[in-house]
Amino acid sequence: MIICNFPSSYCGDKIKINYIGTLENGKVFHKIFKEKRPISFIIGDRQAIEGLALGIIGMK
């Protein structure tokens, strides 16, 4: 079990992430991670795809 001492992300938080978006078959459709340009947005402000923002809520 991994325990983080970092605060969780919630609606209204501004975050910066790197990610690789893949389909169920493993095909990559978006690669921010490899470009080394993280995206930043405010959770719940509709600046990112809703599913991405919802998936981040509560993460540490």
N, C-alpha and C positions, 0 to 999 in steps of 0.2 A: 504494500500500500504506500502511495506517495502522498505526503502531506505538505501542502504549500502554506507559507506564511504570508502570501500576498492577498490583498482584498479581492473579492469577487466582483465581476462586472455586472452592472445593473443599468436599467433604462436611465438615460441622461448622461451616462459616462462617456467621455471621449476616449476612444481606444485606437491603437495602432496595431495592425496584424500583418503577418505574412501567411499566405496559404496557397495550396494547390487544389483547385476544384476538379473533381473526377466524377464520371458517371458510374453507375453500378457495374458496368462492364470493364471499368478500369481506365477508360479513355479520358485523357486530360483535356478539359475544355478551357481552363484558365490557370495561368501560372504567375502569381505575384511573387512567390518565394524565390524563383530562379532569377527574376529581374532585379532582385535586391532593392525593390521600391515598395516598402510596406504601405498599405492603404490606411487612412485614418478616417474615422467617422464617429458621430455621436449615436449611441444605441437608442433606437426608437424615433430618430429624427428623419427616417426614410431616406437617408443618404446612401444606404447600401441595400442590397437585396434583402427582403424581409426575412427569408429563411436563414440567411447568414447571421443577421443581427439576433434573431431568436435563438439560434444555436449557441451564441456566445454568452447570453445572459446566464449568470451564475458561475461561469468558468473562472478559474484562477490563473 
